[in-house]
Amino acid sequence: MHPSSQENMQRCRAWYGSAAFPRVVEIGSAAVNGGYRELFADCLDYVGIDTQPGPGVDVALENPYVLPLPDSTADLVISGQMLEHCPQFWRVFTEIARILRPEALLFMIAPSAGPIHRFPVDCYRFYPDAYAAMADWSGLRLVDCWRDERGPWCDLVGVFQKGGSLAKIEGPPPPPPPAPKKWPPPPREAEATGGERPYLDVLTDLHRLVAPKGYLEIGVRKGGSLSLSSCKSIAVDPYPELEPGPRAPDAVYAETSDDFFFFHAKSAIDAPIDLAFIDGMHLAEFVYRDFMSLEPYMDPTGAIVIDDVLPNHPLQAARRRQTGAWCGDVWRFAELLSELRRDLKLTWLDTTPTGLLVVSQLKPANRVLAERYNPTVRRLTNGIEPPLPVKVQQRSIAVAPTEETLRTALHPPR
């Protein structure tokens, strides 16, 4: 199970099934590199079905086209990365329609691209018209459908209903309340900070040097960095706490950056962005998605600035927050970017408190990050936290944030 598939199933659950389902049936439930079961842990009855016994499988089928369940007994059927391995997949849709209760839902995920991966066969790839055709065949309604552009699988996601009147949602639901910020008192040295200049002073210089016509910020908090912008500005944060300032942003999207880019970016960004600041979730995979989603909207001569790339202590670099000054593993994304995108210009700046990374020479049409998304994010989230490199903690990779180095960071040498 690849990361984007789990993320899309989580979207289906959050957008179309926020309440607990009494009975959930998963078809193709063998836990290969993870599964969906944990996303539905609050459901009373979860039945995992597959063609062979194994982890995550409650029922092994004798006939792959006959589900051993009575009519109209499932409140939700889910399936991911199964359909391409099913030679006569339309027969499975017929069985799913049979076991669903009236108005019950089906969440289906299947690849539209990717290499051959037999298990034991690999027969198909699916496009949106395929889901519309299968809804017509099975008597279900196709409520929503989207194609995920992240590779290599570019999954097609479908939300189906058996009758009913569920409508396609046009925007994300309100985010849940933020988790309380509690952690044991760390050692005093774990709260160390460093840097030659405060990051807000450096951001002020960057605004002056870039002179952006469009600015976007992810993770605005109280608006200290957002207030530096004097041009058209877009703010994205699920929990904004903006304090009054000399100039309010033109638009504030109180939602996650993932939801912003899914629902609103195309209409909200009507001209290329010249300068952007990423200071959202302090986990490498979130920064990966933010940068990957943002670059297509950037002016090639502009810059994306990423905060928290230079932790001052290993505890500041942990994925689980244990310090007040917390960077998470954003530094790992910075290293990955230098590995995967050698076409970009990366400049680490020695700023207080936790460093900045300026990325320039952007390529809005480049798809390397999207195509490499799943294997790379699996590498970031495999539970192994590499040690914080000495060169990062001691900032030997960073330069002094003088005006001269900022100009060099923004503009290619002639």
C-alpha positions as CSV (number, residue, x, y, z in Angstrom):
1,M,0.0,0.0,0.0
2,H,1.7,3.2,-1.1
3,P,1.4,6.5,0.8
4,S,-0.7,8.4,-1.6
5,S,-3.3,5.6,-1.6
6,Q,-3.6,5.8,2.2
7,E,-3.8,9.6,1.9
8,N,-6.6,9.4,-0.6
9,M,-8.6,6.9,1.5
10,Q,-8.2,9.2,4.5
11,R,-9.6,12.0,2.2
12,C,-12.6,9.8,1.4
13,R,-13.1,9.1,5.1
14,A,-12.8,12.7,6.1
15,W,-14.9,14.2,3.3
16,Y,-17.7,11.5,2.9
17,G,-17.6,9.4,6.0
18,S,-16.8,11.4,9.1
19,A,-19.2,9.3,11.3
20,A,-18.3,5.8,12.4
21,F,-19.7,3.1,10.1
22,P,-21.3,0.0,11.8
23,R,-19.9,-2.4,9.3
24,V,-17.0,-1.8,6.9
25,V,-15.9,-4.4,4.3
26,E,-12.5,-4.1,2.7
27,I,-11.9,-6.1,-0.5
28,G,-8.3,-6.8,-1.2
29,S,-7.3,-6.3,2.5
30,A,-4.0,-8.1,2.6
31,A,-1.6,-5.8,4.6
32,V,1.2,-5.3,2.1
33,N,3.3,-2.3,3.3
34,G,0.4,-1.2,5.4
35,G,-3.4,-0.9,4.9
36,Y,-6.5,1.0,5.6
37,R,-7.8,-0.7,8.7
38,E,-6.3,1.8,11.1
39,L,-8.3,4.6,9.3
40,F,-11.5,2.9,10.4
41,A,-10.5,1.9,13.9
42,D,-13.7,3.5,15.4
43,C,-16.0,1.3,13.3
44,L,-17.8,-1.5,15.2
45,D,-17.3,-4.3,12.6
46,Y,-14.5,-4.4,10.1
47,V,-14.2,-7.4,7.7
48,G,-11.1,-7.8,5.6
49,I,-11.6,-10.0,2.5
50,D,-8.9,-11.2,0.1
51,T,-8.2,-14.2,-2.2
52,Q,-5.6,-15.7,0.1
53,P,-5.1,-15.9,3.9
54,G,-2.6,-13.4,5.4
55,P,-2.1,-10.4,7.6
56,G,-5.2,-8.2,7.5
57,V,-7.4,-10.9,6.0
58,D,-10.4,-12.0,8.0
59,V,-12.1,-14.0,5.1
60,A,-10.2,-15.8,2.3
61,L,-12.5,-16.2,-0.7
62,E,-13.2,-19.6,-2.3
63,N,-14.5,-17.8,-5.4
64,P,-13.0,-14.4,-6.1
65,Y,-16.3,-13.2,-7.7
66,V,-18.6,-14.3,-4.8
67,L,-18.5,-12.3,-1.5
68,P,-19.7,-14.6,1.3
69,L,-21.9,-11.9,2.9
70,P,-25.7,-11.5,2.8
71,D,-27.5,-8.9,0.7
72,S,-27.6,-5.3,2.0
73,T,-25.4,-5.8,5.1
74,A,-22.4,-3.4,4.5
75,D,-22.5,0.2,5.4
76,L,-19.3,0.9,3.6
77,V,-17.1,-1.0,1.2
78,I,-13.5,0.1,0.6
79,S,-10.9,-1.2,-1.8
80,G,-7.6,0.0,-3.0
81,Q,-5.0,-1.4,-5.3
82,M,-7.1,-4.5,-6.0
83,L,-9.0,-3.7,-9.1
84,E,-6.1,-3.9,-11.5
85,H,-5.4,-7.5,-10.3
86,C,-8.9,-8.7,-10.9
87,P,-9.4,-10.2,-14.4
88,Q,-13.2,-9.7,-14.4
89,F,-13.5,-6.7,-12.2
90,W,-17.0,-5.8,-13.3
91,R,-18.2,-9.0,-11.5
92,V,-16.8,-7.6,-8.3
93,F,-18.7,-4.4,-8.7
94,T,-21.9,-6.4,-9.0
95,E,-21.2,-8.2,-5.8
96,I,-20.3,-4.9,-4.0
97,A,-23.6,-3.4,-5.1
98,R,-25.4,-6.5,-3.7
99,I,-23.9,-6.4,-0.2
100,L,-24.3,-2.6,0.2
101,R,-27.2,-1.3,2.2
102,P,-29.4,1.3,0.6
103,E,-27.6,4.7,0.7
104,A,-24.3,3.0,1.7
105,L,-21.0,4.0,0.2
106,L,-18.1,2.5,-1.8
107,F,-14.6,4.1,-1.7
108,M,-12.6,2.6,-4.6
109,I,-8.9,3.4,-5.5
110,A,-7.1,1.9,-8.5
111,P,-4.0,3.0,-10.5
112,S,-4.2,4.8,-13.8
113,A,-0.5,4.4,-14.5
114,G,2.6,2.7,-13.2
115,P,4.7,-0.4,-14.0
116,I,3.5,-4.0,-14.2
117,H,3.2,-5.5,-10.7
118,R,1.6,-9.0,-10.9
119,F,-0.2,-10.3,-7.8
120,P,-0.6,-12.8,-9.4
121,V,-1.7,-10.9,-12.5
122,D,-1.8,-7.2,-13.4
123,C,-4.5,-6.6,-16.0
124,Y,-5.7,-3.0,-16.1
125,R,-5.3,0.7,-15.5
126,F,-8.4,3.0,-14.9
127,Y,-9.5,6.4,-16.0
128,P,-12.5,8.5,-14.9
129,D,-14.8,7.2,-17.6
130,A,-14.1,3.6,-16.3
131,Y,-15.7,4.5,-12.9
132,A,-18.7,6.1,-14.6
133,A,-19.1,3.0,-16.7
134,M,-18.9,0.7,-13.7
135,A,-21.4,2.8,-11.8
136,D,-23.8,2.4,-14.7
137,W,-23.1,-1.4,-14.9
138,S,-23.6,-2.0,-11.2
139,G,-26.5,0.4,-10.5
140,L,-24.4,2.6,-8.1
141,R,-24.1,6.4,-8.3
142,L,-20.7,7.9,-8.9
143,V,-20.7,10.8,-6.4
144,D,-17.1,12.0,-6.8
145,C,-14.0,11.0,-8.8
146,W,-10.5,12.4,-9.0
147,R,-7.2,11.4,-10.5
148,D,-4.2,11.8,-8.3
149,E,-1.2,13.1,-10.3
150,R,1.4,11.6,-7.9
151,G,3.4,8.8,-9.4
152,P,4.1,6.3,-10.3
153,W,0.5,5.0,-9.9
154,C,-1.5,8.2,-10.4
155,D,-4.5,6.7,-8.6
156,L,-8.1,7.1,-9.6
157,V,-10.3,7.6,-6.6
158,G,-14.0,7.1,-6.7
159,V,-16.8,7.6,-4.2
160,F,-20.0,5.7,-5.0
161,Q,-23.4,5.4,-3.3
162,K,-26.1,2.9,-3.6
163,G,-29.0,5.2,-4.3
164,G,-29.3,8.0,-1.9
165,S,-28.7,11.7,-2.5
166,L,-25.1,12.3,-1.3
167,A,-23.7,15.2,-3.3
168,K,-20.1,15.9,-4.3
169,I,-18.4,18.3,-1.9
170,E,-17.0,21.5,-3.3
171,G,-14.7,22.4,-0.3
172,P,-13.1,20.7,2.7
173,P,-14.9,20.3,6.0
174,P,-13.6,22.5,8.9
175,P,-10.4,21.1,10.3
176,P,-10.6,19.4,13.7
177,P,-9.4,21.3,16.8
178,P,-5.7,21.6,17.1
179,A,-3.9,19.1,19.3
180,P,-2.7,20.5,22.6
181,K,0.9,21.4,22.7
182,K,2.3,19.3,25.6
183,W,5.7,17.7,25.9
184,P,8.0,16.9,28.9
185,P,10.5,19.6,29.8
186,P,13.6,19.0,27.6
187,P,17.2,19.5,28.6
188,R,18.2,23.2,28.6
189,E,20.6,22.7,25.7
190,A,17.9,21.3,23.6
191,E,16.3,24.8,23.4
192,A,19.4,26.3,21.9
193,T,19.0,28.7,18.9
194,G,21.6,30.1,16.5
195,G,22.0,32.3,13.6
196,E,23.6,35.5,12.4
197,R,20.4,37.5,11.8
198,P,16.7,37.1,12.7
199,Y,14.7,35.3,10.0
200,L,12.1,38.1,9.8
201,D,14.8,40.7,9.0
202,V,16.1,38.4,6.3
203,L,12.6,37.9,4.9
204,T,12.2,41.7,4.9
205,D,15.3,41.9,2.7
206,L,14.0,39.1,0.4
207,H,10.7,41.0,-0.1
208,R,12.6,44.1,-1.1
209,L,15.0,42.3,-3.4
210,V,12.3,40.2,-5.2
211,A,9.7,43.0,-5.2
212,P,6.9,40.3,-5.6
213,K,3.6,41.1,-7.3
214,G,2.2,37.9,-5.8
215,Y,3.0,36.3,-2.4
216,L,1.8,33.1,-0.8
217,E,2.5,31.8,2.7
218,I,1.8,28.4,4.2
219,G,1.6,28.4,8.0
220,V,0.9,32.0,8.9
221,R,0.3,31.7,12.7
222,K,-0.1,35.2,14.1
223,G,1.0,36.8,10.8
224,G,4.5,38.1,11.7
225,S,6.1,37.1,8.4
226,L,2.9,37.6,6.4
227,S,2.8,41.3,7.4
228,L,6.0,41.9,5.5
229,S,4.2,41.5,2.2
230,S,3.0,44.7,0.4
231,C,1.6,42.9,-2.7
232,K,-1.3,40.6,-3.3
233,S,-1.0,37.9,-0.6
234,I,-2.6,34.6,0.0
235,A,-2.5,33.0,3.5
236,V,-3.0,29.3,4.1
237,D,-3.3,27.9,7.6
238,P,-5.9,25.6,9.2
239,Y,-5.7,27.6,12.5
240,P,-4.8,31.3,11.6
241,E,-4.5,33.7,14.5
242,L,-3.7,36.8,12.6
243,E,-3.1,39.9,14.6
244,P,-4.1,43.3,13.3
245,G,-1.5,44.8,11.0
246,P,-0.9,47.6,8.5
247,R,-2.2,45.4,5.6
248,A,-4.5,42.4,5.7
249,P,-3.9,39.5,3.3
250,D,-6.1,39.5,0.2
251,A,-7.3,36.0,1.0
252,V,-7.0,33.7,4.1
253,Y,-7.8,30.0,3.6
254,A,-8.4,28.4,7.0
255,E,-7.6,24.9,5.8
256,T,-4.7,22.6,5.4
257,S,-2.4,23.3,2.5
258,D,-3.3,19.9,1.0
259,D,-7.0,21.0,0.9
260,F,-6.1,24.4,-0.5
261,F,-4.2,22.9,-3.4
262,F,-6.9,20.4,-4.1
263,F,-9.9,22.7,-3.9
264,H,-8.9,26.3,-4.3
265,A,-5.4,26.9,-5.7
266,K,-6.5,27.0,-9.4
267,S,-9.1,29.7,-8.8
268,A,-7.2,31.6,-6.0
269,I,-3.9,32.0,-7.9
270,D,-4.7,34.0,-11.0
271,A,-1.1,35.0,-11.7
272,P,2.3,33.5,-11.1
273,I,3.6,33.8,-7.5
274,D,7.0,35.6,-7.2
275,L,7.8,34.8,-3.6
276,A,6.4,32.1,-1.3
277,F,7.2,31.0,2.3
278,I,6.6,27.5,3.6
279,D,6.3,27.3,7.4
280,G,3.6,24.8,7.9
281,M,3.8,21.2,9.3
282,H,7.3,20.4,10.5
283,L,7.4,17.0,8.9
284,A,9.4,16.3,5.7
285,E,6.5,14.7,3.8
286,F,4.3,17.7,4.4
287,V,7.0,20.1,3.2
288,Y,7.5,17.8,0.2
289,R,3.8,18.1,-0.8
290,D,3.8,21.8,-0.2
291,F,6.8,22.4,-2.4
292,M,5.6,20.0,-5.1
293,S,2.1,21.6,-5.2
294,L,3.4,25.2,-5.1
295,E,6.1,25.1,-7.7
296,P,3.7,24.9,-10.7
297,Y,2.2,28.2,-9.6
298,M,5.5,30.0,-9.3
299,D,7.2,32.4,-11.6
300,P,10.5,30.8,-12.8
301,T,12.4,33.8,-11.7
302,G,10.8,33.8,-8.2
303,A,11.8,32.0,-5.0
304,I,10.3,29.6,-2.4
305,V,11.7,30.1,1.1
306,I,11.4,27.2,3.6
307,D,11.7,27.7,7.3
308,D,13.2,25.4,10.0
309,V,15.9,23.7,7.9
310,L,18.7,24.0,10.5
311,P,17.8,22.4,13.9
312,N,20.2,23.4,16.7
313,H,19.9,20.1,18.6
314,P,18.9,16.5,17.7
315,L,15.7,16.8,19.8
316,Q,14.6,19.8,17.7
317,A,14.9,17.5,14.7
318,A,12.7,14.7,16.0
319,R,9.5,13.9,14.2
320,R,7.6,13.9,17.5
321,R,7.7,17.3,19.2
322,Q,9.8,17.4,22.4
323,T,11.0,21.0,22.4
324,G,9.7,24.5,22.2
325,A,12.1,25.3,19.3
326,W,11.0,22.5,17.0
327,C,12.0,22.0,13.4
328,G,10.9,18.4,13.0
329,D,12.6,16.7,10.1
330,V,12.2,19.5,7.5
331,W,16.0,19.3,7.1
332,R,15.5,15.8,5.5
333,F,13.3,17.4,2.7
334,A,16.0,20.0,2.1
335,E,18.6,17.2,1.6
336,L,16.2,15.2,-0.6
337,L,15.5,18.3,-2.8
338,S,19.2,18.7,-3.3
339,E,19.4,15.0,-4.4
340,L,16.3,14.8,-6.6
341,R,16.3,18.3,-8.1
342,R,19.8,19.3,-9.1
343,D,18.3,21.8,-11.5
344,L,17.3,24.0,-8.6
345,K,19.5,26.5,-6.8
346,L,19.4,25.9,-3.0
347,T,20.9,28.3,-0.5
348,W,20.9,27.6,3.3
349,L,20.9,30.8,5.3
350,D,22.3,31.1,8.8
351,T,19.2,32.8,10.4
352,T,17.9,32.9,13.9
353,P,16.4,30.7,15.3
354,T,16.3,27.7,12.9
355,G,17.6,28.6,9.5
356,L,16.0,29.3,6.1
357,L,16.4,27.6,2.7
358,V,16.0,29.8,-0.4
359,V,15.1,27.8,-3.5
360,S,15.4,29.6,-6.9
361,Q,15.7,28.8,-10.6
362,L,12.3,27.1,-10.3
363,K,10.8,24.9,-13.0
364,P,7.0,25.0,-12.8
365,A,6.6,22.2,-15.4
366,N,9.0,19.8,-13.7
367,R,7.3,16.6,-12.5
368,V,10.2,14.8,-10.8
369,L,8.8,15.3,-7.3
370,A,5.3,14.2,-8.3
371,E,6.6,11.1,-10.2
372,R,8.9,10.1,-7.3
373,Y,6.4,10.9,-4.6
374,N,5.4,7.4,-3.3
375,P,8.8,5.8,-3.1
376,T,10.3,8.9,-1.6
377,V,7.6,9.5,1.0
378,R,7.8,5.8,2.0
379,R,11.5,6.4,2.7
380,L,10.6,9.5,4.8
381,T,7.9,7.7,6.8
382,N,9.3,4.2,7.4
383,G,9.8,4.8,11.1
384,I,13.6,5.1,10.9
385,E,14.8,8.6,12.0
386,P,18.4,9.1,10.7
387,P,20.7,11.1,13.0
388,L,20.9,14.8,12.5
389,P,24.0,15.4,10.4
390,V,26.8,17.4,12.0
391,K,27.0,19.7,9.0
392,V,23.3,20.7,9.6
393,Q,23.5,21.1,13.3
394,Q,26.7,23.1,13.1
395,R,25.4,25.0,10.1
396,S,28.6,24.5,8.0
397,I,26.3,24.2,4.9
398,A,24.8,27.7,5.6
399,V,26.0,31.1,4.5
400,A,25.7,34.4,6.2
401,P,22.5,36.1,5.2
402,T,24.0,39.3,3.9
403,E,22.5,41.3,1.1
404,E,25.2,40.0,-1.3
405,T,24.4,36.3,-0.5
406,L,20.7,37.0,-0.8
407,R,21.2,38.5,-4.3
408,T,23.3,35.4,-5.2
409,A,20.6,33.1,-3.9
410,L,17.9,34.7,-5.9
411,H,19.7,35.2,-9.2
412,P,21.8,32.8,-11.3
413,P,25.4,33.8,-12.0
414,R,25.9,35.6,-15.3
